[in-house]
C-alpha cells in the first residue's frame, strides 16, 4: 500500500495536489495550520495508488508531500 505523507504546517492550501490526484482522495482540511492556511488532507489513505502525481505540483517544496 502506498502512503502519502503531508507536512501540514508547510502546506499553503493551494489545492493543486487535489486537482491532480487521479483518485480524488485529497481535499482541503477544515482545520487551520500554524501558518494560517487550510492544509490538504487525504480522505482515504488506503485507496492511494502511489502514483506520485501530487509531487509534481510542488517541485520547490518536496517536503510538503511524500509518496
N, C-alpha and C positions, 0 to 999 in steps of 0.2 A: 504494500500500500504506500502510495506517495504521501508525503507530509509537507504542507505549506506552512512555513513559519512567518508570521507577521510581527515586525517590531513596531508595535502600536504607537510608541512615543515618538517615532521618527516619521510616521505617516502624516501627510498633509491632507488626506481625504479627497484627493483629486478625482478618484473613481476610475482612472484609466485602466487599472488592472481588472476592475469589474467588467468593463466594456469588452475586454479581450478574452476573458475566461470562457472557453468553449462549452463548459458545463453550466455556466451561470451560477456558480457557487459563492461568488463574492458580492458583498453589499456593504454600504457604509453603516457603521455601528451607530447606535443611539447615544452611546457614551462619548464623552469628550476626553481627549488625551491631554498630556501635560503641556502641549503646545497650543491647545485651544481648538483642535480640529476633531472632526468625527472620523476616526480611523477606519480602515477597511477591516472587515471580519469575514471569515469563512463560515458558511452556514452548515455544511455537511462535509467535514473533513474526509470521511470515509469514501466519499464519491470522487475525490480529487484523483485525476489520472496522471499527475506529474508531468504535464506537457511542457511546463516552463514558459508558456506564453506570457504570463504575467511578469516574468523577469525582464522581458524586453521593453516594458513600459517605463522602467526605472533604471536605466543603464548607469546613471551617475550616482545612484544610491542603492547599490545591490544589497545593502544590509537591511533594507526595509522588508523585502520579500525573499525568502529562500525556499527552493524546492529540493 
